[in-house]
Amino acid sequence: MAMLDSIIWYWPLDTTGGSINFIMLINWTVLILYNYFNAMFVGPGYIPIGWSPENAHESKYLQYCRVCQGFKAPRTHHCRKCNRCVMKMDHHCPWINNCCGHTNHAYFTSFLLLAPLGCSHAAFIFIMTMYTQLYERISFGWSTVKIDMSVVNQVRPLIPFSIPVFAATLFALGLALGTTIAVGMLFVIQMKVIVRNKTSIESWIEEKAKERILHYQTGEEFIFPYDLGTRWLNFKQVFTWTGMPKGDGIVWPVHEKCHQYTLTIEQLKQKADKRVRSQVQYQAVEDYNGACCPISKGLQTFFRTPCTEEPRILLRKGDTILATRGTKWWMYGDKVLTEEQIKAGDRVRGWFPRRCVEKCHYDTAASDDTSEKKVN
């Protein structure tokens, strides 16, 4: 209602400029909703359940998904929220209650562009409306003209601009500016990965590849396989005139020095390295209920909670965890399960407070054996 009041007050609909302004606002709304609902309902594209490559020997280059009972195609990742393997997964977006991936990446990014533009237009109307009211001026089209106060007193607006309406306009202005800044930043982040033909997940994989090569001094040269060399070529892989991206989501054009499984082979190497590093065990010394921000574990733990959609795991005193990474206040790892749970395909992994665990000492058993020998 505040938006309608502002439009009619600042730029009346019976003027040419007011009509054009109103049509532009309707246009922003239609385009934003069109891309938003397409991003939501078109979806990211899913790998078929039980999928495997046509050449069976190529499966050794791919990861296997126990949930989907099939192999993960290149650029595919399993989403815990969707419970499916998603083609070219970038992230799971709570705004659209779906993943951003191969088939809806263009729609999602267009939404991130159009929303700030529409909000910027609305913010301009709100600002000019309040400016007009505060300085007792009447606006006609693009110009503001001062009029004799005797004439002003005879003019009555179409909708009274009362204090509640002014407050609502101010609140709407804050929302419009906040959306412009927040969503605009997300758009910039998305465009950075698109012009490099990457996803947010693949950027992280590339960084870990460089760290792995530097740490082990293997002498390898990792080239990101899907960067086609120019920003324009990468851009056209996502944005097309038809609205649907190029490719089937399984086979991708790659760099001349790479092949279809360059990235998946690197992922397998990182998984193997992760297993080696995760042999350091931790034992739970405190119970943890799996809360996202547990106040009972200290203020630092509460305020430094990981900003990620990855799960938290419930801990009971005495549980054993294989930690793979962490921060100063939190750790991420796999809980050691029983043989029955392992056979059933169960896996429990996620974040937990660092203060809830202690590092296991492997020399305990050896020292106990030595002391027994001395006693004997």
The 8 nearest C-alpha neighbors of each residue, nearest first, counted from 0:
[[1, 3, 2, 4, 164, 5, 167, 168],
 [2, 0, 4, 168, 3, 167, 5, 164],
 [1, 3, 5, 0, 4, 6, 168, 125],
 [4, 2, 0, 6, 5, 1, 7, 8],
 [5, 3, 1, 7, 2, 6, 8, 0],
 [4, 6, 8, 2, 3, 7, 128, 9],
 [7, 5, 3, 10, 8, 9, 4, 2],
 [8, 6, 11, 4, 10, 5, 9, 3],
 [9, 7, 5, 6, 10, 4, 11, 128],
 [8, 10, 128, 6, 7, 5, 138, 11],
 [9, 11, 17, 7, 6, 8, 140, 12],
 [12, 10, 7, 17, 13, 14, 8, 9],
 [11, 13, 17, 18, 14, 7, 10, 21],
 [12, 14, 11, 17, 15, 18, 10, 16],
 [15, 13, 17, 12, 16, 11, 18, 140],
 [16, 14, 18, 17, 19, 13, 12, 140],
 [15, 17, 19, 18, 14, 140, 20, 10],
 [16, 18, 12, 10, 20, 14, 11, 15],
 [17, 19, 21, 12, 15, 20, 16, 22],
 [20, 18, 22, 16, 21, 17, 23, 15],
 [21, 19, 17, 23, 18, 22, 16, 24],
 [20, 22, 18, 24, 23, 19, 17, 25],
 [23, 21, 25, 19, 24, 20, 26, 18],
 [24, 22, 26, 20, 21, 25, 19, 27],
 [25, 23, 27, 21, 26, 22, 28, 20],
 [24, 26, 22, 28, 23, 27, 29, 21],
 [25, 27, 23, 29, 24, 28, 22, 30],
 [28, 26, 24, 30, 117, 25, 29, 31],
 [27, 29, 25, 31, 26, 30, 32, 24],
 [28, 30, 26, 32, 31, 27, 33, 25],
 [31, 29, 33, 27, 32, 28, 26, 34],
 [30, 32, 28, 34, 33, 29, 110, 113],
 [31, 33, 35, 29, 30, 34, 36, 28],
 [34, 32, 30, 31, 35, 36, 29, 37],
 [35, 33, 106, 37, 110, 31, 32, 36],
 [34, 36, 32, 38, 37, 33, 110, 31],
 [37, 35, 39, 38, 33, 34, 40, 32],
 [36, 38, 34, 41, 40, 39, 35, 33],
 [39, 37, 103, 35, 106, 107, 36, 41],
 [38, 40, 36, 95, 37, 42, 41, 97],
 [39, 41, 42, 37, 36, 38, 97, 95],
 [42, 40, 37, 38, 39, 103, 43, 102],
 [41, 43, 40, 103, 44, 39, 38, 102],
 [42, 44, 100, 102, 103, 101, 99, 98],
 [45, 43, 86, 102, 42, 85, 101, 100],
 [46, 44, 85, 86, 84, 47, 43, 83],
 [45, 47, 84, 85, 86, 48, 50, 44],
 [48, 46, 50, 45, 49, 84, 67, 69],
 [47, 49, 67, 50, 69, 46, 68, 83],
 [48, 50, 69, 68, 67, 47, 51, 70],
 [51, 49, 69, 47, 48, 70, 46, 52],
 [50, 52, 70, 69, 53, 49, 58, 55],
 [53, 51, 54, 55, 58, 57, 50, 70],
 [52, 54, 55, 51, 57, 56, 58, 50],
 [55, 53, 52, 56, 57, 58, 51, 59],
 [54, 56, 57, 58, 53, 52, 51, 59],
 [55, 57, 58, 54, 59, 60, 52, 53],
 [58, 56, 59, 55, 54, 60, 52, 61],
 [57, 59, 61, 60, 56, 55, 52, 51],
 [60, 58, 57, 61, 56, 62, 55, 264],
 [59, 61, 58, 264, 57, 263, 260, 62],
 [62, 60, 58, 59, 263, 71, 70, 63],
 [61, 63, 71, 70, 64, 60, 267, 263],
 [62, 64, 70, 69, 71, 65, 61, 68],
 [65, 63, 66, 69, 67, 68, 70, 71],
 [66, 64, 68, 67, 63, 69, 344, 70],
 [65, 67, 68, 64, 82, 83, 69, 77],
 [68, 66, 48, 69, 64, 65, 49, 83],
 [69, 67, 65, 49, 66, 64, 48, 70],
 [68, 70, 49, 50, 67, 64, 63, 51],
 [69, 71, 63, 51, 64, 62, 50, 72],
 [70, 72, 62, 75, 63, 61, 64, 73],
 [71, 73, 75, 249, 70, 74, 61, 46],
 [74, 72, 75, 263, 249, 71, 260, 259],
 [75, 73, 87, 72, 86, 76, 88, 263],
 [76, 74, 86, 87, 72, 73, 85, 71],
 [77, 75, 84, 85, 88, 78, 74, 71],
 [76, 78, 84, 83, 85, 79, 75, 82],
 [79, 77, 81, 80, 82, 83, 84, 76],
 [78, 80, 82, 81, 77, 83, 309, 84],
 [79, 81, 78, 82, 91, 97, 83, 98],
 [80, 82, 83, 78, 79, 97, 98, 84],
 [81, 83, 79, 80, 78, 77, 84, 66],
 [84, 82, 81, 77, 78, 85, 67, 45],
 [83, 85, 77, 76, 46, 45, 78, 75],
 [86, 84, 45, 88, 75, 76, 77, 44],
 [87, 85, 75, 88, 101, 44, 45, 248],
 [88, 86, 74, 101, 100, 75, 85, 89],
 [87, 89, 100, 85, 86, 90, 76, 75],
 [88, 90, 198, 199, 100, 99, 200, 87],
 [91, 89, 99, 98, 88, 92, 199, 100],
 [92, 90, 98, 97, 99, 93, 89, 78],
 [91, 93, 94, 98, 97, 95, 96, 90],
 [92, 94, 96, 95, 91, 97, 98, 90],
 [95, 93, 92, 96, 97, 39, 91, 35],
 [94, 96, 39, 97, 93, 92, 38, 35],
 [97, 95, 93, 94, 92, 39, 98, 91],
 [98, 96, 95, 92, 91, 39, 99, 42],
 [99, 97, 91, 92, 90, 43, 100, 42],
 [98, 100, 43, 89, 90, 104, 91, 103],
 [99, 101, 43, 88, 87, 104, 89, 103],
 [100, 102, 87, 43, 86, 104, 103, 44],
 [101, 103, 43, 44, 104, 100, 244, 243],
 [104, 102, 38, 43, 106, 105, 42, 100],
 [103, 105, 107, 100, 106, 99, 101, 102],
 [106, 104, 108, 107, 103, 238, 237, 109],
 [107, 105, 34, 109, 38, 103, 104, 108],
 [106, 108, 110, 104, 38, 109, 105, 103],
 [107, 109, 111, 105, 110, 106, 104, 186],
 [110, 108, 112, 106, 111, 107, 105, 113],
 [109, 111, 107, 113, 108, 112, 34, 31],
 [110, 112, 108, 186, 109, 114, 113, 182],
 [113, 111, 109, 110, 114, 115, 186, 108],
 [112, 114, 116, 110, 115, 111, 31, 117],
 [113, 115, 117, 116, 111, 112, 110, 118],
 [116, 114, 179, 118, 117, 113, 183, 119],
 [117, 115, 119, 113, 118, 114, 120, 112],
 [118, 116, 120, 114, 27, 119, 115, 113],
 [117, 119, 175, 121, 115, 120, 116, 122],
 [118, 120, 122, 116, 121, 117, 115, 123],
 [121, 119, 117, 123, 118, 122, 116, 124],
 [120, 122, 118, 124, 123, 119, 125, 117],
 [123, 121, 119, 125, 172, 124, 120, 175],
 [122, 124, 126, 120, 121, 125, 127, 119],
 [125, 123, 121, 127, 122, 126, 128, 5],
 [126, 124, 122, 128, 123, 127, 172, 5],
 [127, 125, 123, 129, 128, 124, 130, 122],
 [126, 128, 130, 124, 129, 125, 131, 123],
 [127, 129, 125, 131, 9, 126, 130, 5],
 [130, 128, 132, 126, 131, 127, 133, 125],
 [129, 131, 127, 133, 128, 132, 126, 134],
 [130, 132, 136, 128, 129, 134, 133, 135],
 [133, 131, 135, 129, 130, 134, 128, 136],
 [132, 134, 130, 131, 135, 129, 136, 128],
 [133, 135, 132, 131, 136, 130, 129, 137],
 [136, 134, 132, 133, 131, 137, 130, 145],
 [135, 137, 131, 134, 145, 138, 132, 144],
 [136, 138, 143, 144, 131, 139, 135, 145],
 [139, 137, 143, 9, 142, 140, 144, 136],
 [138, 140, 142, 143, 141, 137, 10, 144],
 [139, 141, 16, 142, 10, 138, 17, 14],
 [140, 142, 139, 143, 138, 16, 10, 17],
 [143, 141, 140, 139, 138, 144, 137, 145],
 [142, 144, 138, 139, 137, 145, 136, 141],
 [143, 145, 137, 146, 138, 142, 136, 139],
 [146, 144, 136, 143, 147, 137, 135, 138],
 [147, 145, 148, 144, 151, 150, 136, 137],
 [146, 148, 150, 149, 151, 145, 152, 144],
 [149, 147, 151, 150, 152, 146, 153, 145],
 [150, 148, 152, 147, 151, 153, 146, 154],
 [149, 151, 153, 148, 147, 152, 154, 146],
 [152, 150, 148, 154, 153, 149, 147, 146],
 [153, 151, 149, 150, 154, 148, 155, 147],
 [152, 154, 150, 151, 155, 149, 148, 156],
 [155, 153, 151, 152, 156, 150, 149, 137],
 [154, 156, 153, 157, 152, 159, 151, 158],
 [157, 155, 158, 159, 154, 8, 160, 7],
 [156, 158, 155, 159, 8, 7, 4, 11],
 [157, 159, 156, 160, 4, 8, 7, 155],
 [160, 158, 161, 156, 157, 155, 164, 4],
 [161, 159, 164, 158, 165, 162, 4, 156],
 [160, 162, 164, 163, 159, 165, 166, 158],
 [161, 163, 165, 164, 166, 160, 167, 159],
 [164, 162, 166, 165, 161, 167, 160, 168],
 [163, 165, 167, 161, 166, 162, 160, 168],
 [164, 166, 162, 168, 163, 167, 161, 169],
 [167, 165, 163, 169, 168, 164, 162, 170],
 [168, 166, 164, 170, 169, 165, 1, 171],
 [169, 167, 171, 165, 1, 166, 170, 172],
 [168, 170, 172, 166, 167, 171, 165, 173],
 [169, 171, 167, 173, 172, 168, 166, 174],
 [172, 170, 168, 174, 173, 169, 167, 175],
 [173, 171, 169, 175, 170, 174, 122, 125],
 [174, 172, 170, 176, 171, 175, 177, 169],
 [173, 175, 171, 177, 172, 176, 178, 170],
 [174, 176, 118, 172, 178, 173, 177, 122],
 [175, 177, 179, 173, 178, 174, 172, 180],
 [178, 176, 174, 180, 179, 175, 173, 181],
 [179, 177, 181, 175, 176, 180, 182, 174],
 [178, 180, 115, 176, 177, 183, 182, 181],
 [179, 181, 183, 177, 178, 182, 184, 176],
 [182, 180, 178, 184, 183, 179, 177, 185],
 [181, 183, 185, 184, 178, 179, 180, 111],
 [184, 182, 186, 180, 185, 181, 179, 115],
 [185, 183, 187, 186, 181, 182, 180, 188],
 [184, 186, 182, 188, 183, 187, 189, 181],
 [185, 187, 183, 189, 111, 184, 188, 112],
 [186, 188, 184, 190, 185, 189, 191, 183],
 [189, 187, 185, 191, 186, 190, 184, 192],
 [190, 188, 186, 191, 187, 192, 193, 185],
 [189, 191, 193, 187, 192, 188, 194, 186],
 [190, 192, 188, 189, 193, 194, 187, 195],
 [191, 193, 197, 195, 190, 189, 194, 198],
 [194, 192, 196, 190, 195, 191, 197, 234],
 [195, 193, 230, 234, 233, 196, 192, 191],
 [194, 196, 192, 193, 197, 226, 233, 230],
 [197, 195, 193, 233, 226, 194, 192, 225],
 [198, 196, 192, 195, 193, 201, 202, 199],
 [197, 199, 89, 201, 200, 192, 202, 88],
 [198, 200, 202, 89, 201, 203, 197, 192],
 [201, 199, 203, 198, 202, 89, 204, 88],
 [202, 200, 204, 198, 203, 199, 197, 205],
 [203, 201, 205, 199, 200, 204, 198, 206],
 [202, 204, 206, 200, 201, 205, 207, 199],
 [205, 203, 201, 207, 206, 202, 208, 200],
 [206, 204, 208, 202, 203, 207, 201, 209],
 [205, 207, 203, 209, 208, 204, 202, 210],
 [206, 208, 210, 204, 209, 205, 211, 203],
 [209, 207, 205, 211, 206, 210, 204, 212],
 [208, 210, 212, 206, 207, 211, 213, 205],
 [209, 211, 207, 213, 208, 212, 214, 206],
 [212, 210, 208, 214, 213, 209, 207, 215],
 [211, 213, 209, 215, 216, 214, 210, 217],
 [212, 214, 210, 216, 211, 215, 209, 217],
 [215, 213, 211, 212, 216, 210, 217, 209],
 [214, 216, 217, 212, 213, 211, 218, 210],
 [217, 215, 213, 212, 218, 214, 219, 211],
 [218, 216, 215, 219, 212, 213, 214, 211],
 [217, 219, 216, 220, 212, 213, 215, 221],
 [220, 218, 217, 221, 212, 216, 213, 209],
 [221, 219, 222, 218, 212, 209, 217, 208],
 [220, 222, 219, 223, 208, 209, 205, 212],
 [223, 221, 224, 220, 257, 256, 254, 261],
 [222, 224, 225, 226, 221, 205, 262, 254],
 [223, 225, 254, 253, 257, 226, 222, 261],
 [226, 224, 253, 223, 227, 254, 196, 252],
 [225, 227, 196, 228, 195, 224, 223, 254],
 [228, 226, 254, 225, 229, 233, 232, 253],
 [227, 229, 226, 230, 232, 233, 254, 195],
 [230, 228, 231, 232, 227, 233, 226, 194],
 [229, 231, 194, 233, 232, 234, 195, 228],
 [230, 232, 234, 233, 229, 235, 194, 228],
 [233, 231, 235, 234, 229, 230, 227, 236],
 [232, 234, 196, 230, 194, 236, 231, 235],
 [233, 235, 231, 194, 232, 236, 237, 230],
 [236, 234, 238, 232, 237, 233, 239, 231],
 [235, 237, 233, 234, 245, 244, 238, 232],
 [236, 238, 244, 235, 234, 105, 239, 245],
 [239, 237, 235, 105, 236, 244, 234, 242],
 [240, 238, 242, 241, 235, 244, 243, 237],
 [239, 241, 242, 238, 243, 244, 235, 237],
 [242, 240, 239, 243, 244, 238, 245, 105],
 [241, 243, 239, 240, 238, 244, 105, 106],
 [242, 244, 241, 102, 239, 245, 238, 237],
 [245, 243, 237, 236, 239, 238, 102, 242],
 [244, 246, 236, 243, 237, 247, 239, 235],
 [247, 245, 248, 244, 251, 250, 249, 236],
 [246, 248, 249, 250, 245, 251, 244, 101],
 [247, 249, 246, 86, 250, 101, 87, 251],
 [248, 250, 247, 72, 73, 251, 86, 246],
 [251, 249, 248, 247, 246, 252, 259, 73],
 [250, 252, 253, 249, 246, 259, 248, 225],
 [253, 251, 225, 250, 254, 227, 259, 224],
 [254, 252, 225, 224, 251, 257, 258, 255],
 [253, 255, 224, 257, 256, 227, 225, 226],
 [254, 256, 257, 253, 258, 224, 227, 252],
 [257, 255, 254, 258, 224, 222, 253, 261],
 [258, 256, 254, 224, 255, 261, 253, 259],
 [257, 259, 261, 260, 253, 224, 256, 254],
 [260, 258, 261, 253, 251, 257, 73, 250],
 [259, 261, 263, 262, 258, 264, 60, 73],
 [262, 260, 264, 258, 263, 259, 257, 265],
 [261, 263, 265, 264, 260, 266, 224, 73],
 [264, 262, 266, 260, 265, 261, 61, 73],
 [265, 263, 267, 266, 261, 262, 60, 260],
 [264, 266, 268, 262, 263, 267, 269, 261],
 [265, 267, 263, 269, 264, 268, 270, 262],
 [266, 268, 270, 264, 269, 265, 271, 263],
 [269, 267, 265, 271, 266, 270, 272, 264],
 [268, 270, 272, 266, 267, 271, 273, 265],
 [269, 271, 273, 267, 268, 272, 266, 274],
 [272, 270, 268, 274, 273, 269, 267, 275],
 [273, 271, 269, 275, 270, 274, 268, 276],
 [272, 274, 270, 276, 271, 275, 277, 269],
 [273, 275, 277, 271, 272, 276, 270, 278],
 [276, 274, 272, 273, 277, 278, 271, 279],
 [277, 275, 273, 274, 278, 272, 323, 279],
 [276, 278, 323, 274, 321, 279, 275, 322],
 [277, 279, 276, 275, 280, 321, 274, 322],
 [280, 278, 277, 321, 281, 276, 322, 359],
 [281, 279, 321, 359, 320, 278, 358, 319],
 [280, 282, 358, 320, 359, 357, 319, 356],
 [281, 283, 319, 356, 357, 318, 317, 320],
 [282, 284, 356, 316, 317, 318, 285, 355],
 [283, 285, 316, 356, 355, 317, 282, 357],
 [286, 284, 355, 316, 283, 287, 315, 356],
 [285, 287, 315, 316, 314, 288, 355, 284],
 [288, 286, 314, 313, 289, 285, 315, 355],
 [287, 289, 313, 290, 314, 286, 312, 315],
 [290, 288, 313, 312, 311, 287, 291, 351],
 [291, 289, 293, 292, 288, 311, 287, 313],
 [290, 292, 293, 289, 311, 304, 301, 310],
 [291, 293, 301, 290, 304, 294, 302, 300],
 [294, 292, 295, 290, 301, 296, 291, 300],
 [293, 295, 301, 296, 297, 292, 298, 300],
 [294, 296, 293, 297, 298, 301, 300, 292],
 [297, 295, 294, 293, 300, 298, 301, 352],
 [298, 296, 300, 299, 295, 294, 301, 293],
 [297, 299, 301, 300, 302, 294, 296, 295],
 [300, 298, 302, 301, 297, 303, 328, 296],
 [299, 301, 303, 297, 298, 328, 302, 304],
 [300, 302, 292, 298, 299, 294, 293, 303],
 [301, 303, 299, 300, 304, 298, 292, 294],
 [304, 302, 300, 299, 301, 305, 328, 329],
 [303, 305, 302, 301, 300, 292, 306, 291],
 [306, 304, 307, 303, 329, 350, 326, 291],
 [307, 305, 304, 308, 303, 309, 291, 302],
 [308, 306, 309, 305, 310, 304, 350, 291],
 [307, 309, 310, 306, 91, 305, 311, 80],
 [308, 310, 307, 349, 311, 350, 79, 305],
 [311, 309, 349, 308, 350, 312, 348, 307],
 [310, 312, 350, 349, 289, 351, 291, 313],
 [313, 311, 289, 349, 350, 351, 348, 314],
 [312, 314, 289, 288, 287, 311, 315, 351],
 [315, 313, 287, 286, 312, 318, 288, 316],
 [314, 316, 286, 318, 317, 287, 283, 285],
 [315, 317, 283, 284, 285, 286, 318, 314],
 [316, 318, 283, 282, 315, 284, 319, 285],
 [319, 317, 283, 282, 316, 315, 314, 320],
 [318, 320, 282, 335, 281, 334, 283, 317],
 [321, 319, 334, 281, 333, 335, 280, 322],
 [320, 322, 280, 333, 332, 277, 279, 278],
 [323, 321, 332, 277, 331, 324, 320, 333],
 [324, 322, 277, 332, 331, 276, 273, 321],
 [325, 323, 331, 322, 330, 332, 326, 277],
 [324, 326, 330, 331, 329, 327, 323, 328],
 [325, 327, 329, 328, 330, 324, 353, 305],
 [326, 328, 329, 325, 353, 330, 303, 300],
 [329, 327, 353, 326, 300, 352, 303, 330],
 [330, 328, 352, 353, 326, 325, 351, 327],
 [329, 331, 325, 350, 351, 353, 324, 326],
 [332, 330, 350, 349, 324, 325, 322, 323],
 [331, 333, 322, 323, 321, 348, 349, 320],
 [334, 332, 348, 321, 320, 347, 335, 322],
 [333, 335, 320, 347, 348, 319, 336, 321],
 [334, 336, 319, 320, 333, 321, 337, 318],
 [337, 335, 340, 334, 341, 338, 346, 347],
 [336, 338, 340, 339, 341, 335, 342, 345],
 [339, 337, 341, 340, 342, 336, 343, 335],
 [340, 338, 342, 337, 341, 343, 336, 344],
 [341, 339, 343, 337, 345, 338, 342, 336],
 [340, 342, 338, 344, 343, 339, 345, 337],
 [343, 341, 339, 344, 340, 338, 345, 337],
 [342, 344, 340, 341, 345, 339, 338, 346],
 [345, 343, 341, 342, 340, 346, 65, 66],
 [346, 344, 340, 341, 343, 347, 342, 336],
 [345, 347, 348, 344, 341, 333, 334, 336],
 [348, 346, 334, 333, 345, 312, 349, 336],
 [349, 347, 333, 332, 334, 312, 346, 350],
 [348, 350, 311, 310, 312, 331, 332, 309],
 [349, 351, 331, 311, 330, 312, 310, 329],
 [350, 352, 330, 329, 311, 312, 353, 331],
 [353, 351, 329, 354, 355, 328, 330, 300],
 [352, 354, 329, 328, 355, 330, 356, 351],
 [353, 355, 352, 356, 328, 296, 357, 285],
 [356, 354, 285, 353, 284, 352, 283, 286],
 [357, 355, 283, 282, 284, 354, 353, 281],
 [356, 358, 281, 282, 359, 283, 284, 355],
 [357, 359, 281, 280, 282, 360, 356, 279],
 [358, 360, 281, 280, 361, 282, 357, 279],
 [361, 359, 362, 363, 358, 280, 364, 281],
 [360, 362, 363, 359, 364, 365, 280, 279],
 [361, 363, 365, 360, 364, 366, 367, 359],
 [364, 362, 366, 365, 361, 360, 367, 359],
 [363, 365, 367, 366, 362, 368, 361, 360],
 [364, 366, 362, 368, 367, 363, 369, 361],
 [365, 367, 369, 363, 368, 364, 362, 370],
 [366, 368, 364, 370, 365, 369, 363, 371],
 [369, 367, 371, 365, 366, 370, 372, 364],
 [370, 368, 366, 372, 367, 371, 365, 373],
 [369, 371, 373, 367, 372, 368, 366, 374],
 [372, 370, 374, 368, 373, 369, 375, 367],
 [373, 371, 375, 369, 370, 374, 368, 367],
 [374, 372, 370, 371, 375, 369, 368, 367],
 [373, 375, 371, 372, 370, 369, 368, 367],
 [374, 372, 373, 371, 370, 369, 368, 367]]
